[in-house]
Amino acid sequence: MADCLSRCIATDREPKPIPHIDVHVHEITNMKPFIIDRIRAATASDTNLQSLKGHIMKGWPSEKNRCNEITYAYWQHRHELAIHDGLILKGSRILIPDTMRPKILSVLHQQHQGIEKTRLRARQSVYWPGLNNDIERMVQSCVPCQTHQRSQSKLPVKPIQTSQAMEIIGIDLFEYGSQQFLLAVDYFTGFVWADPLPNTRSEAVLDRLDSIVTDFGRPAKLISDNGPQLTSEAMKEFCQERGIAHETSAPHHQQANGRAERNIQTIKNMLKKADSGSSKASLRISYNLKGHPHIL
């Protein structure tokens, strides 16, 4: 028989404020401040989220089956939930009320990137139960995306000519497990850098990119897709200050940065091997000796 303590509602500590959350979400999603204000207002008028707020502020039941139908879906994330300036947060991600979800899906997909890239942006900024499935359905039903996907193979891709190492570098972001990575590839040698990032904000991407430039030299040209972190003002300043030409691929024709895209799967396979027992250090040595990409 459960004792009295096990029946008590837990009294969690006051949620800690998370500074600059609006700035972080704006950078990842390009959401304007007035949209965040609308999310705040929608949260305040959403009766389901008010019930969730009550649990966050006053404590959760001791058992999952004691939750009501609404809060039951958030049980496994209860220790990550907090309230900041009228917003409900899951870590550094804003919980989006039902009425704002169509708008947020539209914002996330405004670059018309694929399912995985759109999910990557979402995981850094917003959350709601079933988000991944909603993104998949949205992209698969997007008429421009499906039209361009069918015509991509017909579009000519101009070969990228390079004559020496560190002349042209392609970069891209990808996710493995719950970790985000920056991938960079030298178009002449095929040498690859793939490094974990603390987050996918421009500052984190540029910090790692600056280390590559400092250690290996300044490339003449940088090629990337049109992701918001890779086309930000900070990225433009980074390239201008170092005299690097920055070329972006067309939103609907990502093969223009195909060298980086192809290497992502190679790196993921390497990481799987590391997870299964081989150390990343041994993978570095093995793949370098074979002329394969290198994880720093």
PASEBA-1860 file (N, C-alpha, C; in nm, 3 decimals):
! residues 296
1> MADCLSRC> 0.086/-0.120/0.000/0.000/0.000/0.000/0.089/0.125/0.000 ~ 0.052/0.222/-0.083/0.132/0.345/-0.091/0.114/0.425/0.036 ~ 0.221/0.488/0.081/0.211/0.570/0.200/0.162/0.710/0.164 ~ 0.149/0.794/0.267/0.093/0.927/0.244/0.180/1.011/0.151 ~ 0.313/0.997/0.165/0.403/1.080/0.084/0.388/1.051/-0.064 ~ 0.367/0.923/-0.099/0.357/0.887/-0.240/0.229/0.941/-0.303 ~ 0.132/0.981/-0.219/0.007/1.034/-0.271/0.011/1.186/-0.287 ~ 0.115/1.244/-0.232/0.121/1.390/-0.232/0.159/1.444/-0.370
9> IATDREPK> 0.110/1.562/-0.397/0.152/1.632/-0.518/0.293/1.686/-0.497 ~ 0.380/1.664/-0.596/0.517/1.714/-0.583/0.517/1.865/-0.592 ~ 0.599/1.927/-0.513/0.611/2.073/-0.517/0.747/2.108/-0.575 ~ 0.753/2.121/-0.709/0.879/2.151/-0.776/0.922/2.293/-0.747 ~ 1.050/2.315/-0.765/1.103/2.450/-0.742/1.052/2.545/-0.848 ~ 1.061/2.675/-0.819/1.020/2.777/-0.914/1.100/2.763/-1.042 ~ 1.036/2.769/-1.159/1.111/2.757/-1.282/1.209/2.872/-1.299 ~ 1.328/2.840/-1.345/1.428/2.944/-1.364/1.401/3.022/-1.492
17> PIPHIDVH> 1.414/3.153/-1.490/1.395/3.230/-1.612/1.505/3.198/-1.712 ~ 1.470/3.199/-1.839/1.566/3.173/-1.945/1.585/3.301/-2.024 ~ 1.699/3.367/-2.012/1.718/3.496/-2.076/1.727/3.484/-2.227 ~ 1.683/3.589/-2.295/1.699/3.604/-2.440/1.630/3.493/-2.519 ~ 1.526/3.432/-2.463/1.459/3.324/-2.536/1.395/3.377/-2.663 ~ 1.339/3.499/-2.660/1.277/3.556/-2.780/1.381/3.572/-2.892 ~ 1.501/3.619/-2.855/1.607/3.639/-2.954/1.648/3.505/-3.015 ~ 1.662/3.403/-2.930/1.702/3.271/-2.977/1.600/3.216/-3.077
25> VHEITNMK> 1.473/3.220/-3.042/1.369/3.166/-3.130/1.361/3.246/-3.258 ~ 1.375/3.377/-3.249/1.371/3.461/-3.369/1.483/3.422/-3.465 ~ 1.602/3.397/-3.413/1.715/3.364/-3.499/1.696/3.231/-3.570 ~ 1.646/3.131/-3.499/1.631/2.999/-3.558/1.516/2.995/-3.658 ~ 1.405/3.059/-3.627/1.284/3.045/-3.708/1.253/3.168/-3.793 ~ 1.321/3.280/-3.770/1.289/3.407/-3.835/1.151/3.457/-3.795 ~ 1.100/3.414/-3.680/0.973/3.465/-3.631/0.989/3.608/-3.584 ~ 0.899/3.692/-3.626/0.900/3.831/-3.583/0.853/3.841/-3.438
33> PFIIDRIR> 0.896/3.945/-3.366/0.854/3.960/-3.226/0.703/3.961/-3.208 ~ 0.628/4.016/-3.306/0.483/4.022/-3.288/0.421/3.882/-3.294 ~ 0.488/3.787/-3.363/0.438/3.649/-3.364/0.456/3.586/-3.226 ~ 0.571/3.613/-3.164/0.595/3.563/-3.029/0.493/3.623/-2.932 ~ 0.459/3.751/-2.955/0.355/3.813/-2.872/0.221/3.742/-2.891 ~ 0.192/3.701/-3.014/0.067/3.628/-3.041/0.069/3.491/-2.972 ~ 0.184/3.426/-2.970/0.196/3.297/-2.900/0.169/3.317/-2.752 ~ 0.223/3.425/-2.698/0.204/3.457/-2.555/0.055/3.477/-2.525
41> AATASDTN> -0.014/3.553/-2.612/-0.156/3.579/-2.591/-0.239/3.452/-2.607 ~ -0.203/3.370/-2.707/-0.276/3.245/-2.730/-0.256/3.149/-2.614 ~ -0.136/3.150/-2.555/-0.109/3.065/-2.439/-0.198/3.106/-2.321 ~ -0.212/3.236/-2.303/-0.293/3.287/-2.191/-0.440/3.252/-2.205 ~ -0.488/3.239/-2.331/-0.630/3.212/-2.353/-0.660/3.064/-2.376 ~ -0.558/2.981/-2.376/-0.576/2.838/-2.399/-0.602/2.767/-2.265 ~ -0.722/2.717/-2.246/-0.758/2.655/-2.117/-0.674/2.530/-2.089 ~ -0.640/2.455/-2.193/-0.559/2.336/-2.174/-0.420/2.372/-2.123
49> LQSLKGHI> -0.360/2.475/-2.181/-0.227/2.515/-2.137/-0.232/2.580/-1.999 ~ -0.344/2.639/-1.963/-0.355/2.692/-1.827/-0.352/2.579/-1.725 ~ -0.414/2.466/-1.762/-0.409/2.348/-1.675/-0.265/2.298/-1.663 ~ -0.193/2.300/-1.775/-0.053/2.258/-1.774/0.031/2.353/-1.689 ~ 0.003/2.482/-1.701/0.074/2.581/-1.620/0.056/2.553/-1.471 ~ -0.065/2.511/-1.435/-0.090/2.482/-1.294/0.002/2.373/-1.242 ~ 0.023/2.268/-1.321/0.114/2.161/-1.280/0.258/2.212/-1.271 ~ 0.296/2.295/-1.369/0.434/2.344/-1.370/0.462/2.429/-1.246
57> MKGWPSEK> 0.366/2.513/-1.209/0.386/2.606/-1.098/0.365/2.540/-0.961 ~ 0.268/2.449/-0.953/0.231/2.395/-0.822/0.280/2.253/-0.798 ~ 0.328/2.187/-0.905/0.377/2.051/-0.889/0.291/1.949/-0.962 ~ 0.354/1.838/-0.999/0.287/1.732/-1.073/0.238/1.622/-0.980 ~ 0.137/1.548/-1.024/0.097/1.430/-0.946/0.213/1.331/-0.935 ~ 0.206/1.245/-0.836/0.314/1.151/-0.815/0.315/1.039/-0.917 ~ 0.204/1.018/-0.988/0.195/0.912/-1.087/0.132/0.967/-1.215 ~ 0.174/0.910/-1.328/0.127/0.957/-1.458/-0.023/0.943/-1.474
65> NRCNEITY> -0.079/0.831/-1.422/-0.223/0.807/-1.442/-0.310/0.900/-1.359 ~ -0.250/0.983/-1.275/-0.325/1.084/-1.200/-0.340/1.215/-1.278 ~ -0.271/1.226/-1.393/-0.283/1.346/-1.475/-0.415/1.344/-1.550 ~ -0.464/1.464/-1.585/-0.583/1.469/-1.668/-0.544/1.442/-1.814 ~ -0.642/1.436/-1.900/-0.619/1.398/-2.040/-0.521/1.492/-2.110 ~ -0.525/1.618/-2.075/-0.440/1.717/-2.142/-0.295/1.705/-2.094 ~ -0.276/1.704/-1.965/-0.138/1.706/-1.912/-0.070/1.570/-1.921 ~ -0.148/1.465/-1.945/-0.093/1.329/-1.957/0.015/1.324/-2.066
73> AYWQHRHE> -0.007/1.396/-2.177/0.085/1.393/-2.290/0.218/1.459/-2.258 ~ 0.221/1.540/-2.151/0.345/1.613/-2.117/0.420/1.549/-2.000 ~ 0.368/1.440/-1.948/0.427/1.379/-1.828/0.576/1.350/-1.846 ~ 0.614/1.287/-1.956/0.753/1.247/-1.974/0.848/1.366/-1.987 ~ 0.793/1.484/-2.015/0.876/1.604/-2.029/0.862/1.699/-1.911 ~ 0.796/1.655/-1.804/0.759/1.747/-1.695/0.879/1.816/-1.632 ~ 0.995/1.749/-1.628/1.112/1.811/-1.565/1.180/1.914/-1.657 ~ 1.141/1.918/-1.783/1.198/2.015/-1.877/1.110/2.138/-1.892
81> LAIHDGLI> 0.989/2.135/-1.839/0.893/2.243/-1.861/0.913/2.356/-1.760 ~ 0.900/2.478/-1.811/0.912/2.597/-1.727/0.826/2.707/-1.786 ~ 0.809/2.814/-1.712/0.732/2.929/-1.759/0.823/3.051/-1.759 ~ 0.822/3.124/-1.870/0.906/3.244/-1.881/0.829/3.351/-1.956 ~ 0.801/3.461/-1.889/0.740/3.578/-1.952/0.613/3.541/-2.030 ~ 0.528/3.460/-1.968/0.400/3.424/-2.031/0.409/3.311/-2.131 ~ 0.527/3.256/-2.152/0.546/3.145/-2.245/0.574/3.018/-2.166 ~ 0.526/2.905/-2.217/0.564/2.776/-2.160/0.681/2.722/-2.241
89> LKGSRILI> 0.788/2.683/-2.173/0.908/2.637/-2.241/0.935/2.489/-2.210 ~ 0.984/2.420/-2.311/1.040/2.287/-2.292/1.189/2.301/-2.322 ~ 1.270/2.315/-2.218/1.409/2.353/-2.239/1.413/2.495/-2.291 ~ 1.471/2.513/-2.409/1.475/2.646/-2.471/1.375/2.657/-2.586 ~ 1.282/2.562/-2.594/1.182/2.561/-2.701/1.048/2.611/-2.648 ~ 0.980/2.692/-2.727/0.850/2.745/-2.687/0.741/2.644/-2.719 ~ 0.655/2.615/-2.622/0.539/2.529/-2.643/0.432/2.611/-2.715 ~ 0.389/2.564/-2.830/0.297/2.639/-2.915/0.153/2.595/-2.891
97> PDTMRPKI> 0.062/2.689/-2.863/-0.080/2.656/-2.846/-0.141/2.607/-2.977 ~ -0.251/2.534/-2.968/-0.317/2.476/-3.086/-0.343/2.580/-3.194 ~ -0.395/2.696/-3.155/-0.438/2.795/-3.255/-0.323/2.854/-3.334 ~ -0.199/2.846/-3.281/-0.084/2.905/-3.349/-0.003/2.803/-3.428 ~ -0.036/2.676/-3.419/0.048/2.574/-3.482/0.052/2.583/-3.635 ~ -0.061/2.606/-3.704/-0.053/2.622/-3.849/0.040/2.737/-3.891 ~ 0.034/2.849/-3.819/0.120/2.962/-3.850/0.267/2.927/-3.829 ~ 0.299/2.859/-3.719/0.437/2.824/-3.690/0.490/2.724/-3.791
105> LSVLHQQH> 0.408/2.628/-3.833/0.449/2.534/-3.937/0.485/2.609/-4.066 ~ 0.405/2.710/-4.098/0.432/2.791/-4.216/0.565/2.865/-4.204 ~ 0.592/2.920/-4.086/0.718/2.991/-4.062/0.837/2.896/-4.073 ~ 0.823/2.779/-4.012/0.932/2.681/-4.015/0.966/2.637/-4.157 ~ 0.865/2.633/-4.242/0.883/2.580/-4.378/0.896/2.690/-4.483 ~ 0.917/2.814/-4.441/0.918/2.923/-4.538/1.036/2.914/-4.635 ~ 1.144/2.843/-4.598/1.257/2.822/-4.689/1.233/2.702/-4.781 ~ 1.123/2.633/-4.763/1.088/2.514/-4.840/1.199/2.409/-4.835
113> QGIEKTRL> 1.254/2.390/-4.715/1.349/2.283/-4.695/1.275/2.152/-4.670 ~ 1.348/2.041/-4.673/1.285/1.911/-4.659/1.243/1.880/-4.517 ~ 1.194/1.758/-4.496/1.140/1.718/-4.367/1.246/1.727/-4.257 ~ 1.364/1.669/-4.281/1.466/1.666/-4.176/1.519/1.804/-4.143 ~ 1.541/1.888/-4.243/1.591/2.024/-4.216/1.487/2.105/-4.140 ~ 1.360/2.087/-4.175/1.254/2.160/-4.105/1.242/2.111/-3.961 ~ 1.254/1.981/-3.942/1.252/1.927/-3.805/1.369/1.979/-3.724 ~ 1.485/1.992/-3.786/1.602/2.042/-3.716/1.577/2.184/-3.665
121> RARQSVYW> 1.518/2.269/-3.747/1.486/2.405/-3.704/1.386/2.403/-3.589 ~ 1.286/2.315/-3.601/1.184/2.309/-3.497/1.242/2.265/-3.364 ~ 1.332/2.167/-3.366/1.388/2.113/-3.242/1.471/2.215/-3.167 ~ 1.513/2.319/-3.234/1.591/2.423/-3.169/1.506/2.537/-3.118 ~ 1.374/2.536/-3.146/1.298/2.657/-3.117/1.157/2.637/-3.064 ~ 1.083/2.539/-3.117/0.942/2.525/-3.079/0.911/2.379/-3.050 ~ 0.796/2.358/-2.983/0.757/2.221/-2.948/0.606/2.212/-2.930 ~ 0.553/2.098/-2.967/0.422/2.052/-2.923/0.414/1.902/-2.950
129> PGLNNDIE> 0.331/1.828/-2.878/0.319/1.684/-2.902/0.276/1.657/-3.047 ~ 0.345/1.566/-3.116/0.312/1.535/-3.254/0.374/1.628/-3.356 ~ 0.467/1.713/-3.314/0.528/1.811/-3.404/0.595/1.743/-3.524 ~ 0.672/1.638/-3.501/0.743/1.573/-3.612/0.646/1.521/-3.718 ~ 0.537/1.461/-3.676/0.438/1.411/-3.771/0.371/1.524/-3.847 ~ 0.344/1.635/-3.778/0.282/1.750/-3.844/0.375/1.808/-3.950 ~ 0.505/1.811/-3.921/0.601/1.862/-4.019/0.606/1.771/-4.141 ~ 0.608/1.641/-4.117/0.612/1.546/-4.229/0.490/1.563/-4.320
137> RMVQSCVP> 0.372/1.572/-4.259/0.250/1.589/-4.338/0.252/1.720/-4.416 ~ 0.302/1.827/-4.352/0.305/1.957/-4.418/0.396/1.956/-4.540 ~ 0.518/1.902/-4.524/0.613/1.900/-4.636/0.561/1.812/-4.749 ~ 0.503/1.698/-4.714/0.453/1.607/-4.817/0.332/1.662/-4.891 ~ 0.262/1.757/-4.828/0.147/1.817/-4.893/0.178/1.954/-4.955 ~ 0.304/1.997/-4.945/0.344/2.127/-5.000/0.358/2.116/-5.152 ~ 0.272/2.183/-5.225/0.272/2.171/-5.370/0.403/2.220/-5.433 ~ 0.456/2.338/-5.395/0.584/2.380/-5.454/0.697/2.280/-5.428
145> CQTHQRSQ> 0.703/2.224/-5.306/0.810/2.129/-5.274/0.799/2.004/-5.359 ~ 0.678/1.949/-5.371/0.660/1.827/-5.448/0.684/1.851/-5.596 ~ 0.644/1.967/-5.646/0.668/2.000/-5.787/0.816/2.010/-5.816 ~ 0.890/2.079/-5.731/1.033/2.096/-5.753/1.110/1.967/-5.728 ~ 1.060/1.883/-5.636/1.127/1.756/-5.613/1.122/1.669/-5.737 ~ 1.008/1.672/-5.809/0.995/1.592/-5.930/1.081/1.645/-6.042 ~ 1.105/1.778/-6.042/1.181/1.837/-6.153/1.328/1.852/-6.123 ~ 1.372/1.825/-5.998/1.511/1.846/-5.961/1.607/1.770/-6.051
153> SKLPVKPI> 1.575/1.642/-6.078/1.668/1.560/-6.155/1.686/1.613/-6.297 ~ 1.592/1.696/-6.344/1.601/1.751/-6.479/1.684/1.879/-6.483 ~ 1.710/1.939/-6.367/1.785/2.064/-6.363/1.934/2.037/-6.376 ~ 2.002/2.107/-6.466/2.147/2.085/-6.480/2.222/2.140/-6.360 ~ 2.320/2.065/-6.313/2.404/2.111/-6.203/2.543/2.138/-6.260 ~ 2.585/2.261/-6.257/2.716/2.299/-6.309/2.826/2.243/-6.220 ~ 2.919/2.165/-6.278/3.028/2.111/-6.195/3.109/2.223/-6.131 ~ 3.148/2.202/-6.007/3.228/2.301/-5.936/3.375/2.270/-5.959
161> QTSQAMEI> 3.445/2.362/-6.023/3.585/2.343/-6.056/3.673/2.402/-5.946 ~ 3.771/2.324/-5.902/3.866/2.372/-5.802/4.002/2.310/-5.829 ~ 4.108/2.384/-5.799/4.243/2.339/-5.837/4.336/2.320/-5.718 ~ 4.292/2.354/-5.596/4.380/2.339/-5.481/4.299/2.328/-5.352 ~ 4.366/2.277/-5.249/4.301/2.261/-5.119/4.262/2.395/-5.060 ~ 4.152/2.397/-4.985/4.100/2.516/-4.916/4.067/2.630/-5.012 ~ 4.035/2.594/-5.137/3.987/2.695/-5.231/3.836/2.711/-5.219 ~ 3.766/2.598/-5.215/3.620/2.599/-5.201/3.580/2.502/-5.089
169> IGIDLFEY> 3.500/2.552/-4.995/3.451/2.472/-4.884/3.299/2.473/-4.887 ~ 3.239/2.354/-4.876/3.094/2.344/-4.863/3.059/2.316/-4.718 ~ 2.953/2.377/-4.668/2.913/2.355/-4.528/2.764/2.323/-4.521 ~ 2.728/2.250/-4.418/2.587/2.214/-4.397/2.570/2.177/-4.250 ~ 2.446/2.176/-4.203/2.413/2.133/-4.067/2.336/2.002/-4.075 ~ 2.360/1.914/-3.978/2.281/1.792/-3.971/2.269/1.749/-3.826 ~ 2.178/1.655/-3.803/2.153/1.606/-3.668/2.173/1.455/-3.664 ~ 2.239/1.408/-3.557/2.252/1.264/-3.534/2.213/1.239/-3.389
177> GSQQFLLA> 2.112/1.154/-3.369/2.058/1.139/-3.235/1.994/1.270/-3.194 ~ 2.035/1.325/-3.084/1.984/1.455/-3.040/2.092/1.562/-3.049 ~ 2.202/1.532/-3.121/2.315/1.624/-3.129/2.321/1.688/-3.268 ~ 2.337/1.820/-3.271/2.355/1.890/-3.397/2.503/1.900/-3.433 ~ 2.532/1.896/-3.563/2.669/1.901/-3.612/2.683/2.004/-3.723 ~ 2.803/2.061/-3.734/2.842/2.137/-3.851/2.931/2.047/-3.936 ~ 2.897/2.033/-4.063/2.981/1.958/-4.155/3.042/2.055/-4.255 ~ 3.172/2.042/-4.278/3.242/2.120/-4.379/3.325/2.026/-4.463
185> VDYFTGFV> 3.329/2.047/-4.595/3.405/1.959/-4.684/3.486/2.043/-4.782 ~ 3.613/2.006/-4.798/3.700/2.071/-4.896/3.674/2.008/-5.033 ~ 3.635/2.089/-5.131/3.595/2.036/-5.260/3.711/1.977/-5.340 ~ 3.835/2.013/-5.309/3.949/1.961/-5.384/3.997/1.828/-5.327 ~ 4.016/1.821/-5.196/4.072/1.700/-5.134/3.966/1.603/-5.084 ~ 3.843/1.652/-5.064/3.740/1.569/-5.006/3.749/1.560/-4.854 ~ 3.842/1.632/-4.792/3.860/1.630/-4.648/3.735/1.687/-4.580 ~ 3.690/1.620/-4.475/3.566/1.659/-4.408/3.588/1.687/-4.260
193> WADPLPNT> 3.528/1.796/-4.213/3.520/1.824/-4.070/3.374/1.802/-4.030 ~ 3.351/1.736/-3.920/3.215/1.717/-3.870/3.220/1.732/-3.719 ~ 3.170/1.842/-3.668/3.187/1.874/-3.527/3.055/1.902/-3.458 ~ 3.039/1.850/-3.337/2.917/1.877/-3.259/2.908/2.024/-3.223 ~ 2.785/2.074/-3.222/2.759/2.213/-3.186/2.678/2.219/-3.058 ~ 2.702/2.318/-2.972/2.619/2.333/-2.852/2.476/2.371/-2.886 ~ 2.458/2.438/-3.001/2.328/2.474/-3.056/2.350/2.513/-3.201 ~ 2.248/2.547/-3.274/2.265/2.584/-3.415/2.245/2.733/-3.438
201> RSEAVLDR> 2.269/2.812/-3.335/2.268/2.957/-3.354/2.389/2.998/-3.436 ~ 2.379/3.112/-3.503/2.488/3.157/-3.591/2.620/3.166/-3.517 ~ 2.617/3.211/-3.391/2.741/3.226/-3.317/2.815/3.094/-3.302 ~ 2.741/2.986/-3.273/2.804/2.855/-3.256/2.861/2.804/-3.387 ~ 2.787/2.824/-3.497/2.833/2.780/-3.628/2.959/2.858/-3.668 ~ 2.956/2.989/-3.648/3.069/3.072/-3.688/3.192/3.048/-3.600 ~ 3.170/3.015/-3.475/3.283/2.984/-3.387/3.361/2.865/-3.439 ~ 3.289/2.760/-3.478/3.357/2.641/-3.532/3.417/2.670/-3.669
209> LDSIVTDF> 3.347/2.746/-3.752/3.397/2.781/-3.884/3.525/2.864/-3.873 ~ 3.528/2.953/-3.776/3.646/3.035/-3.754/3.766/2.949/-3.714 ~ 3.741/2.844/-3.636/3.850/2.753/-3.598/3.907/2.682/-3.719 ~ 3.821/2.642/-3.813/3.867/2.576/-3.935/3.953/2.671/-4.017 ~ 3.905/2.795/-4.032/3.979/2.895/-4.111/4.114/2.925/-4.045 ~ 4.115/2.937/-3.913/4.239/2.967/-3.840/4.339/2.854/-3.853 ~ 4.293/2.730/-3.843/4.384/2.615/-3.844/4.427/2.573/-3.984 ~ 4.339/2.592/-4.084/4.368/2.535/-4.216/4.382/2.640/-4.326
217> GRPAKLIS> 4.344/2.763/-4.298/4.357/2.867/-4.400/4.221/2.917/-4.446 ~ 4.224/3.032/-4.511/4.100/3.098/-4.555/4.061/3.047/-4.694 ~ 3.938/2.993/-4.709/3.893/2.952/-4.842/3.857/3.073/-4.927 ~ 3.866/3.057/-5.058/3.824/3.164/-5.147/3.672/3.172/-5.155 ~ 3.607/3.055/-5.144/3.462/3.051/-5.156/3.403/2.954/-5.056 ~ 3.286/2.991/-5.003/3.209/2.908/-4.911/3.074/2.880/-4.977 ~ 3.034/2.753/-4.980/2.906/2.716/-5.039/2.816/2.657/-4.930 ~ 2.690/2.702/-4.925/2.596/2.649/-4.826/2.456/2.654/-4.883
225> DNGPQLTS> 2.360/2.596/-4.810/2.220/2.612/-4.849/2.169/2.743/-4.790 ~ 2.038/2.762/-4.794/1.979/2.889/-4.750/1.925/2.885/-4.608 ~ 1.976/2.794/-4.525/1.933/2.790/-4.386/1.956/2.923/-4.317 ~ 1.870/2.960/-4.221/1.878/3.093/-4.159/2.009/3.119/-4.088 ~ 2.071/3.015/-4.028/2.199/3.036/-3.960/2.311/3.063/-4.060 ~ 2.296/3.012/-4.184/2.401/3.021/-4.284/2.384/3.142/-4.377 ~ 2.273/3.213/-4.361/2.251/3.333/-4.441/2.225/3.455/-4.352 ~ 2.262/3.444/-4.225/2.238/3.553/-4.129/2.332/3.670/-4.155
233> EAMKEFCQ> 2.301/3.783/-4.093/2.389/3.900/-4.104/2.527/3.869/-4.047 ~ 2.530/3.790/-3.939/2.659/3.753/-3.879/2.744/3.674/-3.978 ~ 2.681/3.584/-4.054/2.755/3.507/-4.154/2.806/3.599/-4.266 ~ 2.723/3.693/-4.308/2.766/3.788/-4.412/2.887/3.868/-4.366 ~ 2.883/3.916/-4.241/2.995/3.993/-4.187/3.121/3.906/-4.176 ~ 3.103/3.782/-4.133/3.216/3.688/-4.120/3.288/3.674/-4.253 ~ 3.212/3.652/-4.358/3.272/3.632/-4.491/3.333/3.762/-4.545 ~ 3.263/3.873/-4.528/3.314/4.000/-4.579/3.444/4.040/-4.512
241> ERGIAHET> 3.453/4.022/-4.381/3.573/4.058/-4.306/3.694/3.976/-4.349 ~ 3.671/3.854/-4.396/3.781/3.764/-4.433/3.800/3.752/-4.582 ~ 3.722/3.827/-4.658/3.735/3.822/-4.803/3.693/3.690/-4.863 ~ 3.592/3.624/-4.804/3.543/3.496/-4.853/3.414/3.518/-4.931 ~ 3.409/3.468/-5.053/3.286/3.474/-5.131/3.190/3.367/-5.079 ~ 3.065/3.405/-5.056/2.966/3.310/-5.004/2.860/3.286/-5.109 ~ 2.848/3.163/-5.152/2.750/3.125/-5.254/2.648/3.032/-5.192 ~ 2.519/3.061/-5.213/2.413/2.975/-5.158/2.342/2.904/-5.272
249> SAPHHQQA> 2.298/2.781/-5.243/2.226/2.703/-5.342/2.081/2.747/-5.347 ~ 2.016/2.722/-5.459/1.876/2.760/-5.475/1.791/2.682/-5.374 ~ 1.688/2.746/-5.314/1.608/2.679/-5.212/1.550/2.546/-5.258 ~ 1.516/2.534/-5.389/1.454/2.411/-5.437/1.552/2.320/-5.509 ~ 1.682/2.352/-5.502/1.777/2.270/-5.576/1.904/2.253/-5.495 ~ 1.894/2.171/-5.392/2.002/2.157/-5.296/2.121/2.080/-5.351 ~ 2.111/2.016/-5.472/2.226/1.944/-5.525/2.343/2.034/-5.551 ~ 2.318/2.167/-5.561/2.428/2.259/-5.583/2.531/2.252/-5.471
257> NGRAERNI> 2.487/2.208/-5.354/2.579/2.185/-5.242/2.586/2.034/-5.215 ~ 2.583/1.957/-5.323/2.573/1.813/-5.311/2.691/1.747/-5.243 ~ 2.810/1.807/-5.255/2.928/1.745/-5.192/2.909/1.735/-5.041 ~ 2.858/1.842/-4.981/2.833/1.838/-4.836/2.718/1.744/-4.804 ~ 2.610/1.748/-4.885/2.495/1.662/-4.860/2.535/1.515/-4.863 ~ 2.619/1.475/-4.961/2.657/1.334/-4.973/2.741/1.288/-4.855 ~ 2.825/1.377/-4.802/2.912/1.339/-4.692/2.838/1.323/-4.560 ~ 2.720/1.383/-4.549/2.645/1.372/-4.425/2.615/1.225/-4.393
265> QTIKNMLK> 2.571/1.149/-4.493/2.540/1.008/-4.468/2.664/0.930/-4.430 ~ 2.779/0.964/-4.493/2.904/0.899/-4.457/2.938/0.922/-4.311 ~ 2.924/1.046/-4.267/2.956/1.081/-4.129/2.859/1.012/-4.033 ~ 2.731/1.007/-4.068/2.634/0.940/-3.982/2.670/0.792/-3.965 ~ 2.713/0.728/-4.074/2.754/0.588/-4.065/2.874/0.571/-3.972 ~ 2.967/0.667/-3.978/3.084/0.663/-3.889/3.040/0.677/-3.744 ~ 2.947/0.767/-3.719/2.900/0.788/-3.583/2.828/0.666/-3.529 ~ 2.754/0.597/-3.616/2.688/0.474/-3.574/2.790/0.370/-3.531
273> KADSGSSK> 2.901/0.360/-3.605/3.006/0.266/-3.569/3.068/0.304/-3.434 ~ 3.085/0.433/-3.412/3.140/0.478/-3.285/3.045/0.443/-3.171 ~ 2.915/0.457/-3.195/2.815/0.424/-3.093/2.815/0.274/-3.061 ~ 2.848/0.193/-3.163/2.841/0.048/-3.143/2.965/-0.010/-3.078 ~ 3.063/0.076/-3.047/3.179/0.025/-2.973/3.311/0.082/-3.016 ~ 3.327/0.113/-3.145/3.453/0.169/-3.190/3.466/0.312/-3.141 ~ 3.584/0.350/-3.096/3.603/0.486/-3.049/3.614/0.580/-3.168 ~ 3.578/0.708/-3.145/3.590/0.805/-3.252/3.735/0.830/-3.289
281> ASLRISYN> 3.825/0.812/-3.192/3.968/0.829/-3.221/4.015/0.724/-3.319 ~ 3.974/0.597/-3.300/4.016/0.491/-3.391/3.954/0.510/-3.529 ~ 3.833/0.564/-3.533/3.770/0.592/-3.661/3.847/0.700/-3.736 ~ 3.896/0.801/-3.664/3.975/0.906/-3.727/4.095/0.846/-3.798 ~ 4.171/0.762/-3.726/4.293/0.705/-3.783/4.259/0.616/-3.902 ~ 4.160/0.528/-3.885/4.123/0.435/-3.989/4.079/0.506/-4.116 ~ 3.991/0.605/-4.103/3.939/0.673/-4.220/4.041/0.764/-4.286 ~ 4.132/0.820/-4.209/4.238/0.901/-4.270/4.333/0.816/-4.352
289> LKGHPHIL> 4.369/0.699/-4.298/4.459/0.611/-4.371/4.396/0.563/-4.501 ~ 4.264/0.552/-4.502/4.195/0.506/-4.622/4.153/0.621/-4.713 ~ 4.186/0.743/-4.671/4.149/0.859/-4.751/4.005/0.899/-4.735 ~ 3.944/0.857/-4.624/3.805/0.890/-4.599/3.796/1.017/-4.513 ~ 3.673/1.072/-4.497/3.656/1.191/-4.414/3.703/1.170/-4.271 ~ 3.725/1.281/-4.206/3.788/1.284/-4.074/3.697/1.357/-3.976 ~ 3.666/1.294/-3.864/3.591/1.362/-3.758/3.689/1.423/-3.660 ~ 3.684/1.555/-3.646/3.777/1.622/-3.555/3.730/1.609/-3.412
END
